[in-house]
Amino acid sequence: MTKINSSQSIAKRLSAYSAVAAGTVAATGNANAAEVVWDIPDLTSTSNAEIVLFDMVSGKAVIKGAEVLDGEGEFQLYQGGSDAGFIGQAPSITTGGFAGLVDGSGYTVVSQLAGGASVSEDLTFGAYSSAPSNWAYLADGYGGGFANGQTGVVGLKFELNGETHYGWAEVTRAVAGDSFTLNSFGYNDTPDAASVVPGGGEVKITTLDVSDGTATITFKGKPNTIYTCKTSATLIGFSTTIPTSGSTTTDENGDATFQVAAVGVKRFYLIAE
């Protein structure tokens, strides 16, 4: 069962999940499990004075003002200094974690998950516990975590009423590396059940630039997968193009780029496996 909660369609972003994914979350295999998906207007943090707060259970997401962050299932993210970014739980909550890599000092740098990923006990979760809460790096200032211009998903682990839940947050780092944006988030409301990130098998266009007769298309798909690019002038019948950069394979995060000839007044491109 899927619960879709949307104040604004996921398809609001041309670069977001396709229309198919907008109302779909992959089944978890548990008939009683329900994925709760909160698709929100984008919220951006440019400094630690502009913190994005979000609540898994209520779906509330705001820029911190008079609001108090003090409960289970509540998180915060913000752009820090020295090119660093952070994601954390509510103050005094130290029972959760973030999917990522834990270094020798105990710091956690998040991993970026792709659409269709399963957030569960099978992932490695870590958190640095310090006053006032658990937290992890979205970017550590040394090249770890989100790269500039990257959109990805952070896996989350937290407790509600003493029971473990898994969820995720879709985050974008600005091209200039000077801000982090929360795009959407969700979780499985059944304790201990995996939460499946929307968009499995979909292609998500992250940037599109056309100049000097070349279209540069950066996208996110399945990790380590070969994709082809087809073109049409009318949306009726797509023919295979020959990218100027050759065929492309996504990296371990599902990211890749096509460079194709941009010809004619109007052109449509289709990227598929």
C-alpha positions as CSV (number, residue, x, y, z in Angstrom):
1,M,0.0,0.0,0.0
2,T,1.2,3.5,-0.8
3,K,0.3,6.8,0.7
4,I,1.1,9.7,-1.6
5,N,1.0,13.1,0.1
6,S,1.6,16.0,-2.3
7,S,1.2,19.7,-2.0
8,Q,2.9,19.9,-5.3
9,S,3.3,17.2,-7.9
10,I,6.7,15.5,-8.0
11,A,6.5,16.2,-11.8
12,K,6.8,19.9,-10.9
13,R,10.5,19.6,-11.7
14,L,11.3,18.7,-15.3
15,S,14.4,17.0,-13.8
16,A,12.4,15.1,-11.3
17,Y,10.8,11.6,-11.4
18,S,8.8,10.9,-14.5
19,A,5.0,11.0,-14.6
20,V,4.9,7.3,-14.0
21,A,6.9,7.7,-10.8
22,A,4.9,10.6,-9.6
23,G,2.2,8.5,-8.1
24,T,4.1,5.2,-7.5
25,V,6.2,3.7,-4.8
26,A,7.6,0.2,-5.2
27,A,6.0,-2.4,-3.0
28,T,7.9,-3.7,0.0
29,G,6.5,-7.2,0.0
30,N,4.6,-6.6,3.2
31,A,0.8,-6.2,2.5
32,N,0.5,-4.0,5.6
33,A,3.5,-1.8,5.0
34,A,2.8,1.7,3.7
35,E,5.3,4.0,2.1
36,V,4.5,7.6,3.1
37,V,5.9,10.0,0.5
38,W,6.0,13.8,1.1
39,D,6.5,15.8,-2.1
40,I,7.1,19.4,-1.0
41,P,7.9,22.8,-2.5
42,D,11.7,22.9,-2.6
43,L,13.3,24.3,0.5
44,T,16.9,25.6,0.4
45,S,19.5,26.4,3.1
46,T,22.4,28.7,2.2
47,S,23.9,28.9,5.7
48,N,23.5,27.6,9.3
49,A,21.2,30.5,9.9
50,E,18.8,29.1,7.3
51,I,18.1,25.5,8.5
52,V,15.6,23.3,6.7
53,L,13.4,21.3,9.2
54,F,11.3,18.3,8.2
55,D,9.0,15.9,10.0
56,M,8.6,12.4,8.6
57,V,5.3,11.7,10.3
58,S,3.4,15.0,9.7
59,G,5.1,15.9,6.4
60,K,5.8,19.4,7.7
61,A,8.9,21.1,6.1
62,V,9.9,24.7,6.9
63,I,12.8,27.0,7.1
64,K,13.6,27.3,10.8
65,G,12.0,30.2,12.6
66,A,10.0,30.0,15.7
67,E,9.4,26.3,15.1
68,V,10.8,23.8,17.7
69,L,12.5,20.6,16.5
70,D,12.3,18.2,19.4
71,G,10.6,14.9,18.3
72,E,11.3,11.5,16.9
73,G,11.2,11.4,13.1
74,E,12.3,15.0,12.8
75,F,15.3,16.1,10.9
76,Q,17.3,19.2,9.8
77,L,19.7,20.0,7.1
78,Y,21.8,23.0,6.3
79,Q,24.7,24.5,4.4
80,G,27.7,25.0,6.6
81,G,31.0,26.8,6.2
82,S,34.1,25.7,4.4
83,D,32.0,23.9,1.6
84,A,30.5,21.6,4.2
85,G,26.8,20.5,4.5
86,F,25.1,18.7,7.4
87,I,22.0,16.6,8.1
88,G,20.9,15.8,11.6
89,Q,18.1,14.7,13.9
90,A,16.2,16.7,16.4
91,P,18.2,17.8,19.5
92,S,18.4,15.1,22.2
93,I,17.4,12.3,19.7
94,T,20.4,10.0,19.4
95,T,18.8,6.7,18.3
96,G,19.0,7.0,14.5
97,G,21.6,7.2,11.8
98,F,22.4,8.0,8.2
99,A,23.4,5.6,5.4
100,G,27.0,6.3,4.5
101,L,30.7,5.8,5.2
102,V,32.0,6.1,8.8
103,D,35.6,7.3,9.1
104,G,38.2,6.5,11.8
105,S,37.1,9.5,13.8
106,G,33.5,8.4,13.9
107,Y,32.3,11.0,11.4
108,T,29.7,9.8,8.9
109,V,29.6,11.1,5.3
110,V,26.4,10.2,3.6
111,S,26.1,8.0,0.5
112,Q,23.9,9.1,-2.4
113,L,21.2,6.5,-3.2
114,A,19.5,6.2,-6.6
115,G,15.8,5.8,-7.4
116,G,14.6,2.3,-6.5
117,A,17.1,1.8,-3.7
118,S,15.9,-0.1,-0.6
119,V,16.7,1.6,2.7
120,S,16.9,-1.1,5.3
121,E,19.1,-2.8,7.9
122,D,21.2,-4.1,5.0
123,L,22.8,-0.6,4.6
124,T,25.5,0.7,6.8
125,F,24.3,3.5,9.1
126,G,26.3,5.9,11.2
127,A,26.0,9.2,13.0
128,Y,28.3,11.5,14.9
129,S,26.7,12.0,18.3
130,S,27.5,15.5,19.8
131,A,25.4,18.2,21.4
132,P,22.7,18.6,20.6
133,S,22.0,15.6,18.3
134,N,23.1,12.9,15.9
135,W,24.3,14.3,12.6
136,A,26.3,13.4,9.4
137,Y,28.0,15.3,6.6
138,L,26.1,15.9,3.4
139,A,29.5,17.2,2.2
140,D,32.6,17.2,4.3
141,G,34.5,20.0,2.5
142,Y,37.2,17.6,1.2
143,G,35.3,16.0,-1.7
144,G,33.3,13.5,0.3
145,G,29.5,13.4,0.1
146,F,27.5,15.4,-2.5
147,A,29.4,16.9,-5.4
148,N,28.5,20.3,-6.7
149,G,25.3,20.2,-8.8
150,Q,24.4,16.7,-7.6
151,T,21.0,15.4,-6.7
152,G,20.7,12.2,-4.7
153,V,18.9,10.5,-1.9
154,V,20.0,10.1,1.7
155,G,19.0,6.9,3.6
156,L,17.6,7.5,7.1
157,K,17.1,5.3,10.2
158,F,15.1,6.6,13.2
159,E,12.8,5.5,16.0
160,L,9.1,6.1,16.6
161,N,7.7,5.0,19.9
162,G,10.7,2.8,20.5
163,E,10.5,1.0,17.1
164,T,12.9,1.3,14.2
165,H,11.8,2.9,10.9
166,Y,13.6,3.5,7.6
167,G,13.2,6.5,5.3
168,W,14.9,8.8,2.9
169,A,15.4,12.4,1.8
170,E,16.0,13.7,-1.7
171,V,18.6,16.4,-1.6
172,T,20.2,18.7,-4.2
173,R,23.5,20.5,-3.8
174,A,23.8,23.7,-5.8
175,V,26.1,23.8,-8.8
176,A,28.2,26.5,-7.0
177,G,28.3,24.3,-3.9
178,D,26.9,27.1,-1.8
179,S,23.5,25.6,-0.8
180,F,21.5,22.4,-0.1
181,T,17.9,21.9,-1.1
182,L,15.4,19.4,0.3
183,N,13.2,18.2,-2.6
184,S,11.1,15.4,-1.1
185,F,11.2,12.8,1.7
186,G,9.4,9.7,2.9
187,Y,9.5,6.6,5.1
188,N,7.8,3.2,5.6
189,D,5.3,3.5,8.5
190,T,5.7,-0.2,9.3
191,P,8.5,-0.8,11.9
192,D,11.6,-2.5,10.6
193,A,10.2,-2.6,7.0
194,A,12.4,-1.4,4.2
195,S,11.6,2.0,2.6
196,V,11.9,2.0,-1.2
197,V,13.0,5.2,-2.8
198,P,10.7,6.4,-5.7
199,G,11.8,6.3,-9.2
200,G,13.4,2.8,-9.6
201,G,14.1,2.2,-13.3
202,E,13.3,5.8,-14.2
203,V,15.7,8.3,-15.7
204,K,15.9,11.7,-14.0
205,I,17.4,14.6,-16.0
206,T,19.4,16.8,-13.6
207,T,20.8,19.4,-16.0
208,L,20.2,20.3,-19.7
209,D,22.5,22.8,-21.6
210,V,22.3,23.6,-25.3
211,S,25.0,25.6,-26.8
212,D,27.1,25.7,-30.0
213,G,24.9,23.0,-31.6
214,T,25.4,20.5,-28.8
215,A,23.0,19.4,-26.1
216,T,24.7,18.3,-22.9
217,I,22.3,16.2,-20.8
218,T,23.2,15.1,-17.3
219,F,21.0,12.5,-15.8
220,K,20.5,9.9,-13.0
221,G,19.4,6.4,-13.8
222,K,20.3,2.9,-12.5
223,P,23.9,2.6,-11.2
224,N,26.4,1.0,-13.5
225,T,24.0,0.7,-16.4
226,I,24.4,1.4,-20.2
227,Y,22.0,4.0,-21.6
228,T,21.2,5.1,-25.2
229,C,19.8,8.4,-26.4
230,K,17.1,8.6,-29.1
231,T,15.8,11.7,-30.8
232,S,12.6,12.9,-32.5
233,A,11.3,16.2,-34.0
234,T,7.7,15.3,-33.4
235,L,7.5,12.8,-30.5
236,I,6.3,10.2,-33.0
237,G,9.0,7.7,-33.7
238,F,12.4,8.0,-32.0
239,S,15.6,7.2,-33.8
240,T,18.9,6.4,-32.2
241,T,21.4,9.2,-32.1
242,I,25.1,9.0,-32.1
243,P,26.3,10.9,-29.0
244,T,29.4,13.0,-29.7
245,S,30.8,11.5,-26.5
246,G,30.0,7.9,-27.4
247,S,27.7,5.5,-25.5
248,T,27.5,6.1,-21.8
249,T,27.4,4.1,-18.6
250,T,26.2,5.4,-15.3
251,D,28.6,5.4,-12.3
252,E,28.0,3.8,-9.0
253,N,25.6,6.6,-8.0
254,G,23.6,6.3,-11.2
255,D,25.0,9.6,-12.7
256,A,26.1,10.1,-16.3
257,T,26.2,12.6,-19.1
258,F,25.3,12.6,-22.8
259,Q,26.5,15.0,-25.4
260,V,24.4,14.9,-28.6
261,A,23.9,17.1,-31.6
262,A,21.2,19.7,-31.2
263,V,19.7,20.1,-34.7
264,G,16.5,21.8,-35.9
265,V,14.2,24.3,-34.3
266,K,12.8,21.8,-31.8
267,R,14.1,18.5,-30.7
268,F,13.0,15.8,-28.2
269,Y,15.4,13.4,-26.6
270,L,14.7,10.0,-25.0
271,I,17.2,8.3,-22.7
272,A,16.6,4.6,-22.0
273,E,18.5,1.4,-21.3
